[in-house]
Amino acid sequence: MTAPEPLDMTSAGAGATGLAIDPSKAKAPLTGGFNFILLIIVAIALAISFGPAEMYKSSLLVTDADKMGTYLSGFLRPDFGQWELYMTEIIITVQIALWGTFLAVVAAIPFGLLASRNVAPVWIVQPVRRLMDLFRSINELVIATIFIVAVGLGPFAGVMALAVHTTGVLAKLFSEAVEAIEPGPVEGVRATGASRVQEVVWGVIPQVLPLWTSFALYRFESNARSSTVLGIIGAGGIGALLMQNIRSFNYERTAAIVILMVIAVIIIDNLSQAIRKRLV
């Protein structure tokens, strides 16, 4: 039985870690001519999409500003009479985001490693990357409707929708971090006669773990906001209550819900930012 091939650390991207790059393989910096052509392409794309995006309506933001003011005036007197109910639903919303992110991290670790060119062979890397592209390309709302059909209305459908979509996002970020690692620690582990799995466990994961944790925390922040929208279609959380008050033109209660949601998001963002600063 032949020994497994060692991990190929030479194919990893330089990324943000400052890996030494072979000058013969280094890409030339973008030239001024290329930048000019790129700007022209972007300008043409913007011009073509001006009509379909209805950008010609931008003047209405000024001419009809009084209508927006009339609508927003209904939110100036928030009604916190049912604040306990609102807080209960907001907590459920955060719990949906927490479990969705946790399941995504568990799934994204193996998928991220299998999508890394310096860890897995190309015949594994490409199918895994295309699967992760599929997970990322489908919006959480669409995924949630699929799970609602299977498990019914409620938070679990929202958890699974966030888990699937976030797995695709995190797997891509995790694989990019793996491809940007320093080869030295892996070569040191390999020199001890370690197996391929041991090279990953002791040479790769310790280098990327802080960055992986930072990515996971960031996605948790994002999922805390996304889970609010999922509630609109019956996937649990504060979204259903929010939409109910909007449809009944109860702007005072809507304003109270929005204020509590903003406070919750600010708290989550600050806590996550403080943790990320300690890790990275």
N, C-alpha and C positions, 0 to 999 in steps of 0.2 A: 504493500500500500504506500503510495507516494504521499509525502507531507503536503499539507495545503499551502497554496501560494501565499506569501506575505502580502499584507496590505500595501497597495501602491500609493505612496504618499506624494509621488512626483506629479500626479495628475490633478491634485487639488488646486483649487483656485487660490490666488493670493489673498483676496478679500480684504477685510479690515485688520487682519492680524499681522500684516507686514511680512509675509513669507519671502524668503529669498527666491528670486526668479532667475531662471536661466536666460542670459541676455539673448541667446540665439532664438529663444522661443517668445521673447517679450514682444508684445504688440506695439506698433508705433502709435504715438499720441495722435489724437484727432487733429487734422490739419484745418487751416482756415477755410479752405475750399469746401471741405466736407461739412463744416459747421454752417456755411452759407447755404449749401444745398439743403441741409436739414431744416434750416429756418424757412426756406422757400416752400418745402413740402408741408411744414406745419401751417404756414400762412394759407396755402391753397386748401388744405383740409378744413381750416377754420372758415374760409370763405364759402366752401361748398356746403358746410353744415349750418351756415347762418340761417337760411330759410327753414330747413327741417326742424331746427332747434327753437324756432320762433323768437330769435333774438331781437327781431324788429319790434317786439312788444315791450322792450325795456323802457320805453318812454312812458308806459302806463304806470310805472312805479312812482313817477313824479306827478302825472296828471290825476291819478286816482288814489293818491296817498291818503286823502281824507276818508275813503272807504275803509282802508286798512285801519286807520285810527278809530273809526266807529266800531269796527269789529273787535279790536284789541281793548277798547274801553270796557267791554264786558268782563275782562279778566282782572280788572283793578280792585275787585272786592272778593278775594278768595274766601271760600266757605270751608272751614276746617271742622265742621260739625261732626263728620264721620272720619276723623283723622285716624282712629284706631283701625278701621277697615282698610283705609288707604295704606297704612304702614304694614299691615299684615300682608297685603297683596304685593307691596314693594319688596318685602323680605322674601316672599316666594319667588319673585322675579330674580332676585340676587341668587337664591338657591338654585334656580334653573341654570343661571349662568355658571355657577360654581361647578355643578355636576357636569354640565356640557363641556366645560373647559377641562375638567379632570379626565373625563373619558377620552377627550381629544388628545391630551398629552400622552396618555397610556398607549393610544393607537399610533400617535405620530412618532414616537421613539423608534419602533422597529421600521415603520415606513420611511422615516427620515434616513435611517442608516442604509436601508436597501436602495434608496434613491441617490446615494452618494457614490460618485464615480471612483473614489479612492477606497471604497469599502466593498462594494458589490460589483460583479461583472456587468457588462453593458446589457446583456440579454435579460437581466433582472432590473437594472436601473430604468431602462426605457418604459417597460410596462407599468412599473410602479409610479413613475412620474406622470404617465398619462392618466392613471387612475386618480392620482392626487389632483391633476388638472380638472378632472370631471367633478370631484368633490368641491373644488373651489369655484367652479363656474356656475354651479346651481345655487341659487339664492336660498337662504334659510327658510323663507316663506314657502317656497315650492317643496322643499324637503319636508317641512312640517306638515303640509297637507297630505303627503304620502303616509307619514306615520300616524296622522289623525285617522286615516281610513283603517289602519291596522289596529291601533290601540285606543282609539276614541279621543274625545276632547280632554284636555288637561295638561298639566305640566310635563308629563313624561314625553309627550310628543315634542314639546319644545326642547327638552334636554337632548333628545336624539337628533333633532334638526341641527342644533348648535354643535353637537359632537361631530357629526359627519362633515359639515362645512369647515369647522375649525381644524379638523384633522388634516384636510387638504392644505390649509394655510400653514399650519405649524410644521407639517412634514417638509414642505418646501423650505421654510426658514431653517429647520433643523439640518437638512441636508446641505444647505449652503454653508452653515457654520462648520459642519464636519469637513467639507471640502477645503476649508480655509485653515485647518489646524496646522501646527508645527509638526514636521515629521520626526523630530528628534526623540520625543518621549515614546512614540510608537516603535522606533528602531531600537530604543533601549529595552523595551519590554520584549521585543522580538529576539534580542540577543540572549535573553535568559532561556530561550527555547519554548516560549509561550505558544499556545495554540492561537488560531485566528480569532476565536471568540475572546480569549484573554487579551489579545492585542486591542480589541475594541473596548473591552471593559476597563482595562487599566491604562491604555495609551490614548484612546480617543475620548471617551466620555468625560474623564476629569477635566479635559481642556475645554469642552463645549458646555458643560453643565451650568456654569453661571449664565452664559448667554441663552441657553435653552430656558432657564428659569425666567429670565427677563422677558423673552418672547411669550412665555405662557402667561405671565402676569399682564402683559399688554393685551393679549387676546381676552383675558378675563374682563378687563376694563371694557373692551369693545363688546363682548358678549352680554355684559350687564345692560348695555344700551339696546342691543339687538333683541334680547329677550322681551323687552317692553313691546316691540313691534309684533313679536310672535303672538302675544296675548290677544291682539286684534282679531286673529283668525281662530281663537279658541285654544291656543297652545299654552294656557296658564299665565298667571302673573297679572300685573296691573294694567296691561294693555286692553283687556276686555272692558274693564271698568272705565278706563279713559275714553275709549271709543263710545261706550254707552252714554256717557255724559256729554260728549261732543254732539252725538246724534240727537240728543234730547235738548240741545241748546242751553244746557246748564253750565254756563261759562264760569260761574263762581266756583263750583266744585271742580271743574276742569282745571282752573287756575291753581287750586289747592293741590291737586294731584301732581301737576307739573312742577310746582315749587318743591314738593317733597321728593319728587324724582330727581330734580337737579341737585338737591342737597345730598341725596344718596350717592349720586354719581361723583360729586365732588369729593365725598369722603373716600369712596373706593379709589379714585384717581390719586389722591394724596397718599393713601396707605400704600398703594402699589408703587408709586414713585419713590417713596422712602425705602421700600424693600429693594427695588432695583438699584438704587444708589449704593446700597450695602453689598450687593452681589457683583456688580460690574465695575 
